[in-house]
Amino acid sequence: MSAPNKKPTMMEMKNAVTNVIRHVDQLYQYVQSLDLTLSEYIKFKSDETKFNDHCKNIVEKQKKEDTKDELVLSNERSSTTDENL
């Protein structure tokens, strides 16, 4: 038989939370570094406006797809509700 679950001590909880905070901070620094590197690369290639236009097109396309998905979900919900009546 296994032993009953032992609750973590306050010190164990503090250490676990400290470790999570440290990892999140490392990820944040890594993402900032990637952001800076990508920005500098785009400036270096002199493609800022082309890249911005490309990103805008992607966002618009995603918004259209999201709208379609919402309509499908809405229709599915209404048909399910109609069946339950």
PyMOL commands that set and color helices and strands:
alter all, ss='L'
color gray80, all
select helices_A, chain A and resi 10-44+48-84
alter helices_A, ss='H'
color red, helices_A
deselect
rebuild
show_as cartoon
